[in-house]
Amino acid sequence: MSGAPKLFSPGPVLVKANVRNALLHYDICHRSKEFEAMFVETQGYINKLFNADDSYYSVIVSGSGTSANETVLSSVLKPGEKVLLIRNGVFGERLQEIIEKYQIPYVDASFPWATQPKMDVVEQLLKDNPDVKLVAMVFHETSTGMINPVAEVGALCKKYGKELHVDTVSAAAGQHIDVVKNNITYATSVGGKCLGAFPGAAYVIAKKSALEALTAEQCKNVYLNLYKHYTIARDTHQTPNTPNVTLFWALNQALKNIFELEGGLAPRVERYERCAAIIRQGVKEMGLKLLLDDHMSSTVTSVFLPQNIDLAQFLAEMEKRGYIFYKGKGPYEKQNMIQIANMGEIYEDDCYNMLRVVKECLAYCAK
């Protein structure tokens, strides 16, 4: 392989040159007015990303997408308050791991991987467990590429008076998300996915009313403390601890690209949809089977290789030729599944070129 690889993987992603160059911003103090101005500007862009109105507020957390989820789940529940967890893949199980680590009581709405959560089951669990305060779920379950029914769950939360936490780590900037319309109380994401920035700068957007109701005592983490992040950002335009300032600049630039250079979120989502369609049509023409038939995201395609192809060899051959994929997670690895993502700086010609190399590698590995 010569040159930088093409990352057809769901994070980290390829970034624009101006995002990479933002890392070279001259050194500043995070307690300076310049940082505060950039922080506030970035918050405004985050709110636009989620189509939020002025009843929402966003904060930025130095960490991965998981850190944003842990910030919410470790902060918003008082002793004895329950979560209804909806899960159907690895990242729903990641939410479960956080919930269990903090010993939060929860009702488990578990569904088979690559299947849609059933709304009649979810509604019955809400009826049977009136002490549930928060419903938690993943928007785009990256381990399968499935989009979950957030709008329907949001409607149920509104009907039964529940808060809704949605992990949008691999959905934000890749799907249209409307926190107001979908009654989302808390949403989380990170720069190094569809947004086209880097890992390490995560963010939370939440209803101000929910943030104002937080107390210092109910938060169970020192660093990932939503009360601290909110009150300090609200009062001083700062973070409670030293942030990864360099990554904030890159996050800011990636958001600025969408809203100042690309004409808003719609063109980016449309590009992702076009690229995903090219990939899906291309692998089908090779005779490969997709994991999903519907409810597919605009950025991740799960594909089964033929059984006579050695998965590790195929991925290694693709990497030699400059292309990086993910192997399937959980049980899908043994089923010879790969995941092809088109997040970040991936365009139509990149997809056609990648498909040509896939065909070459399949032929090579079948020998």
Order of alpha helices (4+ residues) and beta strands (2+ residues): beta-alpha-alpha-beta-alpha-beta-alpha-beta-alpha-beta-beta-beta-alpha-beta-beta-beta-alpha-alpha-alpha-alpha-beta-beta-alpha-beta-beta-beta-alpha
